[in-house]
Amino acid sequence: MTVIADAQASPNDRAYALYRSINCYAPGGSNECGGKDVPKNVRKRWFDTLKTAYPGTPWARKLRYYW
């Protein structure tokens, strides 16, 4: 199970996992972290979740774009 999907994970851990997952595609939109490619609409959903569910975290404040 990934941290993003783990309801038991702390809010900060989930926010960081979303932040890192989105940044795997920065800045060119290609996966630089290895593993499966994730469609852009899923990355947009991660970004929206980070910004709406965890707005007070440093990770949400720091991230301005999704790729």
PDB file with SEQRES, HELIX, SHEET and CRYST1 records, atoms N, CA, C and O in Angstrom:
SEQRES   1 A   67  MET THR VAL ILE ALA ASP ALA GLN ALA SER PRO ASN ASP          
SEQRES   2 A   67  ARG ALA TYR ALA LEU TYR ARG SER ILE ASN CYS TYR ALA          
SEQRES   3 A   67  PRO GLY GLY SER ASN GLU CYS GLY GLY LYS ASP VAL PRO          
SEQRES   4 A   67  LYS ASN VAL ARG LYS ARG TRP PHE ASP THR LEU LYS THR          
SEQRES   5 A   67  ALA TYR PRO GLY THR PRO TRP ALA ARG LYS LEU ARG TYR          
SEQRES   6 A   67  TYR TRP                                                      
HELIX    1 AA1 PRO A   11  ASN A   23  1                                  13    
HELIX    2 AA2 LYS A   40  ALA A   53  1                                  14    
HELIX    3 AA3 PRO A   58  LYS A   62  1                                   5    
CRYST1    1.000    1.000    1.000  90.00  90.00  90.00 P 1           1          
ATOM      1  N   MET A   1       0.851  -1.182   0.000  1.00  0.00           N  
ATOM      2  CA  MET A   1       0.000   0.000   0.000  1.00  0.00           C  
ATOM      3  C   MET A   1       0.894   1.242   0.000  1.00  0.00           C  
ATOM      4  O   MET A   1       1.905   1.291   0.701  1.00  0.00           O  
ATOM      5  N   THR A   2       0.518   2.216  -0.774  1.00  0.00           N  
ATOM      6  CA  THR A   2       1.287   3.451  -0.810  1.00  0.00           C  
ATOM      7  C   THR A   2       0.816   4.385   0.292  1.00  0.00           C  
ATOM      8  O   THR A   2      -0.298   4.258   0.800  1.00  0.00           O  
ATOM      9  N   VAL A   3       1.665   5.309   0.648  1.00  0.00           N  
ATOM     10  CA  VAL A   3       1.322   6.295   1.674  1.00  0.00           C  
ATOM     11  C   VAL A   3       0.127   7.128   1.224  1.00  0.00           C  
ATOM     12  O   VAL A   3      -0.730   7.465   2.041  1.00  0.00           O  
ATOM     13  N   ILE A   4       0.057   7.463  -0.052  1.00  0.00           N  
ATOM     14  CA  ILE A   4      -1.052   8.280  -0.561  1.00  0.00           C  
ATOM     15  C   ILE A   4      -2.390   7.598  -0.288  1.00  0.00           C  
ATOM     16  O   ILE A   4      -3.361   8.272   0.054  1.00  0.00           O  
ATOM     17  N   ALA A   5      -2.457   6.292  -0.432  1.00  0.00           N  
ATOM     18  CA  ALA A   5      -3.706   5.551  -0.256  1.00  0.00           C  
ATOM     19  C   ALA A   5      -3.926   5.069   1.173  1.00  0.00           C  
ATOM     20  O   ALA A   5      -4.987   4.521   1.472  1.00  0.00           O  
ATOM     21  N   ASP A   6      -2.971   5.254   2.051  1.00  0.00           N  
ATOM     22  CA  ASP A   6      -3.043   4.743   3.419  1.00  0.00           C  
ATOM     23  C   ASP A   6      -3.784   5.718   4.327  1.00  0.00           C  
ATOM     24  O   ASP A   6      -3.255   6.774   4.673  1.00  0.00           O  
ATOM     25  N   ALA A   7      -4.999   5.368   4.709  1.00  0.00           N  
ATOM     26  CA  ALA A   7      -5.803   6.231   5.586  1.00  0.00           C  
ATOM     27  C   ALA A   7      -5.185   6.362   6.974  1.00  0.00           C  
ATOM     28  O   ALA A   7      -5.515   7.293   7.708  1.00  0.00           O  
ATOM     29  N   GLN A   8      -4.298   5.450   7.341  1.00  0.00           N  
ATOM     30  CA  GLN A   8      -3.642   5.494   8.649  1.00  0.00           C  
ATOM     31  C   GLN A   8      -2.413   6.406   8.665  1.00  0.00           C  
ATOM     32  O   GLN A   8      -1.902   6.736   9.735  1.00  0.00           O  
ATOM     33  N   ALA A   9      -1.945   6.808   7.503  1.00  0.00           N  
ATOM     34  CA  ALA A   9      -0.759   7.679   7.420  1.00  0.00           C  
ATOM     35  C   ALA A   9      -1.101   9.065   7.959  1.00  0.00           C  
ATOM     36  O   ALA A   9      -2.239   9.521   7.858  1.00  0.00           O  
ATOM     37  N   SER A  10      -0.115   9.714   8.524  1.00  0.00           N  
ATOM     38  CA  SER A  10      -0.341  11.061   9.054  1.00  0.00           C  
ATOM     39  C   SER A  10      -0.602  12.035   7.905  1.00  0.00           C  
ATOM     40  O   SER A  10      -0.145  11.808   6.785  1.00  0.00           O  
ATOM     41  N   PRO A  11      -1.331  13.114   8.175  1.00  0.00           N  
ATOM     42  CA  PRO A  11      -1.576  14.108   7.126  1.00  0.00           C  
ATOM     43  C   PRO A  11      -0.288  14.649   6.512  1.00  0.00           C  
ATOM     44  O   PRO A  11      -0.220  14.860   5.301  1.00  0.00           O  
ATOM     45  N   ASN A  12       0.727  14.873   7.333  1.00  0.00           N  
ATOM     46  CA  ASN A  12       1.990  15.387   6.796  1.00  0.00           C  
ATOM     47  C   ASN A  12       2.653  14.367   5.879  1.00  0.00           C  
ATOM     48  O   ASN A  12       3.203  14.726   4.838  1.00  0.00           O  
ATOM     49  N   ASP A  13       2.601  13.095   6.264  1.00  0.00           N  
ATOM     50  CA  ASP A  13       3.184  12.046   5.419  1.00  0.00           C  
ATOM     51  C   ASP A  13       2.443  11.928   4.086  1.00  0.00           C  
ATOM     52  O   ASP A  13       3.066  11.777   3.035  1.00  0.00           O  
ATOM     53  N   ARG A  14       1.126  11.998   4.135  1.00  0.00           N  
ATOM     54  CA  ARG A  14       0.350  11.921   2.894  1.00  0.00           C  
ATOM     55  C   ARG A  14       0.630  13.132   2.010  1.00  0.00           C  
ATOM     56  O   ARG A  14       0.775  12.997   0.795  1.00  0.00           O  
ATOM     57  N   ALA A  15       0.705  14.312   2.619  1.00  0.00           N  
ATOM     58  CA  ALA A  15       1.000  15.528   1.847  1.00  0.00           C  
ATOM     59  C   ALA A  15       2.377  15.424   1.201  1.00  0.00           C  
ATOM     60  O   ALA A  15       2.541  15.781   0.035  1.00  0.00           O  
ATOM     61  N   TYR A  16       3.365  14.941   1.945  1.00  0.00           N  
ATOM     62  CA  TYR A  16       4.712  14.799   1.393  1.00  0.00           C  
ATOM     63  C   TYR A  16       4.728  13.781   0.248  1.00  0.00           C  
ATOM     64  O   TYR A  16       5.393  13.994  -0.765  1.00  0.00           O  
ATOM     65  N   ALA A  17       4.001  12.684   0.410  1.00  0.00           N  
ATOM     66  CA  ALA A  17       3.945  11.664  -0.643  1.00  0.00           C  
ATOM     67  C   ALA A  17       3.326  12.234  -1.922  1.00  0.00           C  
ATOM     68  O   ALA A  17       3.805  11.951  -3.021  1.00  0.00           O  
ATOM     69  N   LEU A  18       2.280  13.024  -1.786  1.00  0.00           N  
ATOM     70  CA  LEU A  18       1.678  13.670  -2.955  1.00  0.00           C  
ATOM     71  C   LEU A  18       2.667  14.628  -3.606  1.00  0.00           C  
ATOM     72  O   LEU A  18       2.833  14.631  -4.825  1.00  0.00           O  
ATOM     73  N   TYR A  19       3.314  15.432  -2.791  1.00  0.00           N  
ATOM     74  CA  TYR A  19       4.309  16.400  -3.275  1.00  0.00           C  
ATOM     75  C   TYR A  19       5.416  15.700  -4.063  1.00  0.00           C  
ATOM     76  O   TYR A  19       5.753  16.110  -5.174  1.00  0.00           O  
ATOM     77  N   ARG A  20       5.976  14.639  -3.477  1.00  0.00           N  
ATOM     78  CA  ARG A  20       7.069  13.914  -4.139  1.00  0.00           C  
ATOM     79  C   ARG A  20       6.586  13.239  -5.421  1.00  0.00           C  
ATOM     80  O   ARG A  20       7.294  13.226  -6.427  1.00  0.00           O  
ATOM     81  N   SER A  21       5.391  12.685  -5.379  1.00  0.00           N  
ATOM     82  CA  SER A  21       4.853  12.007  -6.562  1.00  0.00           C  
ATOM     83  C   SER A  21       4.660  12.979  -7.714  1.00  0.00           C  
ATOM     84  O   SER A  21       4.971  12.652  -8.859  1.00  0.00           O  
ATOM     85  N   ILE A  22       4.159  14.151  -7.427  1.00  0.00           N  
ATOM     86  CA  ILE A  22       3.971  15.172  -8.460  1.00  0.00           C  
ATOM     87  C   ILE A  22       5.318  15.633  -8.991  1.00  0.00           C  
ATOM     88  O   ILE A  22       5.485  15.811 -10.198  1.00  0.00           O  
ATOM     89  N   ASN A  23       6.277  15.825  -8.100  1.00  0.00           N  
ATOM     90  CA  ASN A  23       7.590  16.319  -8.514  1.00  0.00           C  
ATOM     91  C   ASN A  23       8.393  15.312  -9.324  1.00  0.00           C  
ATOM     92  O   ASN A  23       9.386  15.684  -9.949  1.00  0.00           O  
ATOM     93  N   CYS A  24       7.992  14.059  -9.327  1.00  0.00           N  
ATOM     94  CA  CYS A  24       8.661  13.079 -10.195  1.00  0.00           C  
ATOM     95  C   CYS A  24       8.540  13.475 -11.662  1.00  0.00           C  
ATOM     96  O   CYS A  24       9.343  13.052 -12.493  1.00  0.00           O  
ATOM     97  N   TYR A  25       7.544  14.279 -11.972  1.00  0.00           N  
ATOM     98  CA  TYR A  25       7.269  14.662 -13.359  1.00  0.00           C  
ATOM     99  C   TYR A  25       7.744  16.070 -13.697  1.00  0.00           C  
ATOM    100  O   TYR A  25       7.525  16.550 -14.809  1.00  0.00           O  
ATOM    101  N   ALA A  26       8.386  16.726 -12.749  1.00  0.00           N  
ATOM    102  CA  ALA A  26       8.845  18.107 -12.974  1.00  0.00           C  
ATOM    103  C   ALA A  26      10.155  18.112 -13.742  1.00  0.00           C  
ATOM    104  O   ALA A  26      10.943  17.177 -13.600  1.00  0.00           O  
ATOM    105  N   PRO A  27      10.408  19.104 -14.531  1.00  0.00           N  
ATOM    106  CA  PRO A  27       9.473  20.073 -15.086  1.00  0.00           C  
ATOM    107  C   PRO A  27       8.926  19.652 -16.445  1.00  0.00           C  
ATOM    108  O   PRO A  27       8.043  20.322 -16.981  1.00  0.00           O  
ATOM    109  N   GLY A  28       9.424  18.568 -17.010  1.00  0.00           N  
ATOM    110  CA  GLY A  28       9.064  18.254 -18.396  1.00  0.00           C  
ATOM    111  C   GLY A  28       7.882  17.328 -18.587  1.00  0.00           C  
ATOM    112  O   GLY A  28       7.465  17.096 -19.722  1.00  0.00           O  
ATOM    113  N   GLY A  29       7.326  16.787 -17.504  1.00  0.00           N  
ATOM    114  CA  GLY A  29       6.187  15.892 -17.625  1.00  0.00           C  
ATOM    115  C   GLY A  29       6.558  14.429 -17.790  1.00  0.00           C  
ATOM    116  O   GLY A  29       5.678  13.580 -17.932  1.00  0.00           O  
ATOM    117  N   SER A  30       7.865  14.118 -17.774  1.00  0.00           N  
ATOM    118  CA  SER A  30       8.320  12.732 -17.877  1.00  0.00           C  
ATOM    119  C   SER A  30       8.667  12.214 -16.492  1.00  0.00           C  
ATOM    120  O   SER A  30       9.201  12.955 -15.667  1.00  0.00           O  
ATOM    121  N   ASN A  31       8.369  10.957 -16.233  1.00  0.00           N  
ATOM    122  CA  ASN A  31       8.632  10.350 -14.933  1.00  0.00           C  
ATOM    123  C   ASN A  31      10.132  10.201 -14.728  1.00  0.00           C  
ATOM    124  O   ASN A  31      10.792   9.450 -15.448  1.00  0.00           O  
ATOM    125  N   GLU A  32      10.662  10.910 -13.756  1.00  0.00           N  
ATOM    126  CA  GLU A  32      12.090  10.855 -13.437  1.00  0.00           C  
ATOM    127  C   GLU A  32      12.376   9.971 -12.222  1.00  0.00           C  
ATOM    128  O   GLU A  32      13.529   9.852 -11.806  1.00  0.00           O  
ATOM    129  N   CYS A  33      11.342   9.352 -11.651  1.00  0.00           N  
ATOM    130  CA  CYS A  33      11.515   8.556 -10.436  1.00  0.00           C  
ATOM    131  C   CYS A  33      11.461   7.058 -10.691  1.00  0.00           C  
ATOM    132  O   CYS A  33      11.632   6.268  -9.763  1.00  0.00           O  
ATOM    133  N   GLY A  34      11.229   6.660 -11.922  1.00  0.00           N  
ATOM    134  CA  GLY A  34      11.096   5.244 -12.222  1.00  0.00           C  
ATOM    135  C   GLY A  34       9.682   4.767 -11.926  1.00  0.00           C  
ATOM    136  O   GLY A  34       8.837   5.547 -11.486  1.00  0.00           O  
ATOM    137  N   GLY A  35       9.432   3.522 -12.162  1.00  0.00           N  
ATOM    138  CA  GLY A  35       8.096   2.986 -11.934  1.00  0.00           C  
ATOM    139  C   GLY A  35       7.163   3.296 -13.086  1.00  0.00           C  
ATOM    140  O   GLY A  35       7.589   3.737 -14.154  1.00  0.00           O  
ATOM    141  N   LYS A  36       5.887   3.059 -12.851  1.00  0.00           N  
ATOM    142  CA  LYS A  36       4.874   3.265 -13.888  1.00  0.00           C  
ATOM    143  C   LYS A  36       4.631   4.746 -14.130  1.00  0.00           C  
ATOM    144  O   LYS A  36       4.689   5.562 -13.209  1.00  0.00           O  
ATOM    145  N   ASP A  37       4.358   5.076 -15.386  1.00  0.00           N  
ATOM    146  CA  ASP A  37       3.925   6.437 -15.699  1.00  0.00           C  
ATOM    147  C   ASP A  37       2.488   6.614 -15.229  1.00  0.00           C  
ATOM    148  O   ASP A  37       1.687   5.679 -15.257  1.00  0.00           O  
ATOM    149  N   VAL A  38       2.183   7.817 -14.802  1.00  0.00           N  
ATOM    150  CA  VAL A  38       0.843   8.147 -14.315  1.00  0.00           C  
ATOM    151  C   VAL A  38       0.266   9.208 -15.243  1.00  0.00           C  
ATOM    152  O   VAL A  38       0.942  10.194 -15.536  1.00  0.00           O  
ATOM    153  N   PRO A  39      -0.962   9.031 -15.709  1.00  0.00           N  
ATOM    154  CA  PRO A  39      -1.564  10.018 -16.608  1.00  0.00           C  
ATOM    155  C   PRO A  39      -1.655  11.403 -15.958  1.00  0.00           C  
ATOM    156  O   PRO A  39      -1.750  11.532 -14.737  1.00  0.00           O  
ATOM    157  N   LYS A  40      -1.624  12.416 -16.797  1.00  0.00           N  
ATOM    158  CA  LYS A  40      -1.639  13.797 -16.310  1.00  0.00           C  
ATOM    159  C   LYS A  40      -2.899  14.109 -15.504  1.00  0.00           C  
ATOM    160  O   LYS A  40      -2.831  14.880 -14.547  1.00  0.00           O  
ATOM    161  N   ASN A  41      -4.041  13.533 -15.863  1.00  0.00           N  
ATOM    162  CA  ASN A  41      -5.261  13.806 -15.099  1.00  0.00           C  
ATOM    163  C   ASN A  41      -5.177  13.258 -13.675  1.00  0.00           C  
ATOM    164  O   ASN A  41      -5.776  13.830 -12.764  1.00  0.00           O  
ATOM    165  N   VAL A  42      -4.451  12.168 -13.466  1.00  0.00           N  
ATOM    166  CA  VAL A  42      -4.240  11.634 -12.121  1.00  0.00           C  
ATOM    167  C   VAL A  42      -3.308  12.557 -11.345  1.00  0.00           C  
ATOM    168  O   VAL A  42      -3.535  12.823 -10.165  1.00  0.00           O  
ATOM    169  N   ARG A  43      -2.273  13.040 -11.999  1.00  0.00           N  
ATOM    170  CA  ARG A  43      -1.351  13.978 -11.334  1.00  0.00           C  
ATOM    171  C   ARG A  43      -2.074  15.267 -10.961  1.00  0.00           C  
ATOM    172  O   ARG A  43      -1.791  15.858  -9.919  1.00  0.00           O  
ATOM    173  N   LYS A  44      -2.999  15.702 -11.800  1.00  0.00           N  
ATOM    174  CA  LYS A  44      -3.816  16.882 -11.487  1.00  0.00           C  
ATOM    175  C   LYS A  44      -4.670  16.613 -10.243  1.00  0.00           C  
ATOM    176  O   LYS A  44      -4.809  17.484  -9.385  1.00  0.00           O  
ATOM    177  N   ARG A  45      -5.233  15.425 -10.150  1.00  0.00           N  
ATOM    178  CA  ARG A  45      -6.027  15.053  -8.973  1.00  0.00           C  
ATOM    179  C   ARG A  45      -5.156  15.043  -7.717  1.00  0.00           C  
ATOM    180  O   ARG A  45      -5.595  15.494  -6.659  1.00  0.00           O  
ATOM    181  N   TRP A  46      -3.921  14.532  -7.825  1.00  0.00           N  
ATOM    182  CA  TRP A  46      -2.996  14.578  -6.690  1.00  0.00           C  
ATOM    183  C   TRP A  46      -2.754  16.018  -6.263  1.00  0.00           C  
ATOM    184  O   TRP A  46      -2.797  16.338  -5.076  1.00  0.00           O  
ATOM    185  N   PHE A  47      -2.501  16.881  -7.235  1.00  0.00           N  
ATOM    186  CA  PHE A  47      -2.243  18.296  -6.968  1.00  0.00           C  
ATOM    187  C   PHE A  47      -3.446  18.923  -6.267  1.00  0.00           C  
ATOM    188  O   PHE A  47      -3.288  19.616  -5.262  1.00  0.00           O  
ATOM    189  N   ASP A  48      -4.636  18.684  -6.792  1.00  0.00           N  
ATOM    190  CA  ASP A  48      -5.846  19.245  -6.185  1.00  0.00           C  
ATOM    191  C   ASP A  48      -6.052  18.723  -4.767  1.00  0.00           C  
ATOM    192  O   ASP A  48      -6.449  19.478  -3.879  1.00  0.00           O  
ATOM    193  N   THR A  49      -5.787  17.443  -4.552  1.00  0.00           N  
ATOM    194  CA  THR A  49      -5.909  16.865  -3.212  1.00  0.00           C  
ATOM    195  C   THR A  49      -4.919  17.514  -2.260  1.00  0.00           C  
ATOM    196  O   THR A  49      -5.277  17.865  -1.136  1.00  0.00           O  
ATOM    197  N   LEU A  50      -3.688  17.675  -2.695  1.00  0.00           N  
ATOM    198  CA  LEU A  50      -2.670  18.314  -1.866  1.00  0.00           C  
ATOM    199  C   LEU A  50      -3.099  19.721  -1.473  1.00  0.00           C  
ATOM    200  O   LEU A  50      -2.986  20.108  -0.309  1.00  0.00           O  
ATOM    201  N   LYS A  51      -3.586  20.477  -2.432  1.00  0.00           N  
ATOM    202  CA  LYS A  51      -3.959  21.874  -2.187  1.00  0.00           C  
ATOM    203  C   LYS A  51      -5.230  22.022  -1.352  1.00  0.00           C  
ATOM    204  O   LYS A  51      -5.355  22.986  -0.596  1.00  0.00           O  
ATOM    205  N   THR A  52      -6.169  21.094  -1.472  1.00  0.00           N  
ATOM    206  CA  THR A  52      -7.434  21.239  -0.746  1.00  0.00           C  
ATOM    207  C   THR A  52      -7.460  20.489   0.582  1.00  0.00           C  
ATOM    208  O   THR A  52      -8.019  20.991   1.558  1.00  0.00           O  
ATOM    209  N   ALA A  53      -6.869  19.303   0.639  1.00  0.00           N  
ATOM    210  CA  ALA A  53      -6.912  18.502   1.864  1.00  0.00           C  
ATOM    211  C   ALA A  53      -5.790  18.841   2.838  1.00  0.00           C  
ATOM    212  O   ALA A  53      -5.928  18.626   4.042  1.00  0.00           O  
ATOM    213  N   TYR A  54      -4.678  19.372   2.325  1.00  0.00           N  
ATOM    214  CA  TYR A  54      -3.507  19.642   3.166  1.00  0.00           C  
ATOM    215  C   TYR A  54      -2.943  21.038   2.919  1.00  0.00           C  
ATOM    216  O   TYR A  54      -1.730  21.180   2.766  1.00  0.00           O  
ATOM    217  N   PRO A  55      -3.778  22.066   2.876  1.00  0.00           N  
ATOM    218  CA  PRO A  55      -3.308  23.402   2.476  1.00  0.00           C  
ATOM    219  C   PRO A  55      -2.297  24.030   3.425  1.00  0.00           C  
ATOM    220  O   PRO A  55      -1.511  24.880   3.008  1.00  0.00           O  
ATOM    221  N   GLY A  56      -2.303  23.632   4.682  1.00  0.00           N  
ATOM    222  CA  GLY A  56      -1.396  24.234   5.651  1.00  0.00           C  
ATOM    223  C   GLY A  56      -0.025  23.593   5.721  1.00  0.00           C  
ATOM    224  O   GLY A  56       0.841  24.065   6.457  1.00  0.00           O  
ATOM    225  N   THR A  57       0.186  22.526   4.970  1.00  0.00           N  
ATOM    226  CA  THR A  57       1.481  21.845   5.029  1.00  0.00           C  
ATOM    227  C   THR A  57       2.516  22.608   4.205  1.00  0.00           C  
ATOM    228  O   THR A  57       2.173  23.309   3.253  1.00  0.00           O  
ATOM    229  N   PRO A  58       3.774  22.463   4.580  1.00  0.00           N  
ATOM    230  CA  PRO A  58       4.815  23.116   3.774  1.00  0.00           C  
ATOM    231  C   PRO A  58       4.825  22.599   2.340  1.00  0.00           C  
ATOM    232  O   PRO A  58       5.199  23.325   1.419  1.00  0.00           O  
ATOM    233  N   TRP A  59       4.416  21.348   2.148  1.00  0.00           N  
ATOM    234  CA  TRP A  59       4.433  20.743   0.813  1.00  0.00           C  
ATOM    235  C   TRP A  59       3.383  21.384  -0.085  1.00  0.00           C  
ATOM    236  O   TRP A  59       3.648  21.624  -1.263  1.00  0.00           O  
ATOM    237  N   ALA A  60       2.210  21.664   0.443  1.00  0.00           N  
ATOM    238  CA  ALA A  60       1.162  22.325  -0.349  1.00  0.00           C  
ATOM    239  C   ALA A  60       1.539  23.770  -0.637  1.00  0.00           C  
ATOM    240  O   ALA A  60       1.292  24.276  -1.732  1.00  0.00           O  
ATOM    241  N   ARG A  61       2.138  24.431   0.344  1.00  0.00           N  
ATOM    242  CA  ARG A  61       2.532  25.829   0.137  1.00  0.00           C  
ATOM    243  C   ARG A  61       3.663  25.946  -0.879  1.00  0.00           C  
ATOM    244  O   ARG A  61       3.714  26.908  -1.645  1.00  0.00           O  
ATOM    245  N   LYS A  62       4.561  24.978  -0.888  1.00  0.00           N  
ATOM    246  CA  LYS A  62       5.735  25.041  -1.762  1.00  0.00           C  
ATOM    247  C   LYS A  62       5.405  24.717  -3.224  1.00  0.00           C  
ATOM    248  O   LYS A  62       5.981  25.316  -4.133  1.00  0.00           O  
ATOM    249  N   LEU A  63       4.494  23.786  -3.452  1.00  0.00           N  
ATOM    250  CA  LEU A  63       4.206  23.325  -4.812  1.00  0.00           C  
ATOM    251  C   LEU A  63       3.233  24.272  -5.511  1.00  0.00           C  
ATOM    252  O   LEU A  63       2.130  24.515  -5.022  1.00  0.00           O  
ATOM    253  N   ARG A  64       3.646  24.794  -6.643  1.00  0.00           N  
ATOM    254  CA  ARG A  64       2.814  25.747  -7.381  1.00  0.00           C  
ATOM    255  C   ARG A  64       2.246  25.171  -8.676  1.00  0.00           C  
ATOM    256  O   ARG A  64       1.268  25.697  -9.207  1.00  0.00           O  
ATOM    257  N   TYR A  65       2.841  24.111  -9.183  1.00  0.00           N  
ATOM    258  CA  TYR A  65       2.441  23.562 -10.482  1.00  0.00           C  
ATOM    259  C   TYR A  65       2.379  22.045 -10.411  1.00  0.00           C  
ATOM    260  O   TYR A  65       2.945  21.431  -9.506  1.00  0.00           O  
ATOM    261  N   TYR A  66       1.699  21.458 -11.357  1.00  0.00           N  
ATOM    262  CA  TYR A  66       1.786  20.013 -11.563  1.00  0.00           C  
ATOM    263  C   TYR A  66       2.208  19.796 -13.009  1.00  0.00           C  
ATOM    264  O   TYR A  66       1.986  20.651 -13.867  1.00  0.00           O  
ATOM    265  N   TRP A  67       2.811  18.662 -13.267  1.00  0.00           N  
ATOM    266  CA  TRP A  67       3.321  18.368 -14.606  1.00  0.00           C  
ATOM    267  C   TRP A  67       2.747  17.069 -15.092  1.00  0.00           C  
ATOM    268  O   TRP A  67       3.051  16.637 -16.204  1.00  0.00           O  
TER     269      TRP A  67                                                      
END                                                                             
